[in-house]
Amino acid sequence: MKRLNAEAILKGLTTKSFGRSILCLEKTGSTNDVVLKLAEEGAPEGMVVLAETQTQGRGRQGRSWSSAAGKSLSFSILLRPKLKPDELSEITLAAAVAVAKTLEEYRFHPRIKWPNDLLLKGKKVCGILTELGPKKDKIASVVLGVGININHGAGDFPGDLKGIATSLYRVSGRKIDRVRFFQSVLLHLEETYGWVSQRRFPKVLAEWRKRSETLGRQVKVTQGHRFFYGQVVDVDEQGALLVRTDAGTVERVLSGDVQLLKIN
Ligand code: BTN
């Protein structure tokens, strides 16, 4: 297996700060945890930690995240945004747009399932987990964790993921150079995070809407033990989903799980 290494990634990287400081690990629990720790120690914004194997990879809603060594991209970036905690979802949506733009450069046609799952042909190819870290000089740190299935074959997904996950290789039949792909992801992440920092979230939202698989769809929304059905009517200026319930009210959904119901 050809391991990703910092030297190869830095060569040809055109970002200003994203990935300029980078740690490539063979194995760790969760790259989000490593970045959270580095944030406490004062690491700079844009610092990246990448791992071939995560023994405790985390997903949204308490789920686990599995990555295949040598075939995935599993990494986390440290951000120090001047945003209020309720504006965090802006970063989440911006990250989904960034990965989508990279996929499009490679001629894929990604769709975004709210808030930030990337789908190819209806199956998940990338997941993003944003977590809040410690504060430094009153500015909170945010860890943006991204997992992308790149060169997985059919046998590389555990049984329960087989029907719902895919990889770039599965969709295109082409093996992708992970280093070049990663350099492009970092560049786009820096760009769309820049829009958020410059208070240009409407631009993120416009790009997100163009690729949304969720707008207009019938969905089941689950929040803890509560769930309801409805139709997604919009996403608001903070990235929350607006769902007209079957009872006729409009619910604002900032967190939770959204299941797309089949189109008849
Ligand atoms: C999801 O779709 O539920 C989010 C998945 C996020 C996975 C990435 S892999 C790198 C980083 N480290 C983690 O433990 N999780 C994120």
Boltz pocket constraint, residues with backbone or C-beta under 6 A from the ligand:
constraints:
  - pocket:
      binder: B
      contacts: [[A, 29], [A, 30], [A, 31], [A, 32], [A, 33], [A, 54], [A, 56], [A, 57], [A, 58], [A, 59], [A, 60], [A, 61], [A, 63], [A, 64], [A, 65], [A, 73], [A, 74], [A, 75], [A, 76], [A, 117], [A, 126], [A, 127], [A, 128], [A, 129], [A, 145], [A, 146], [A, 147]]
      max_distance: 6.0
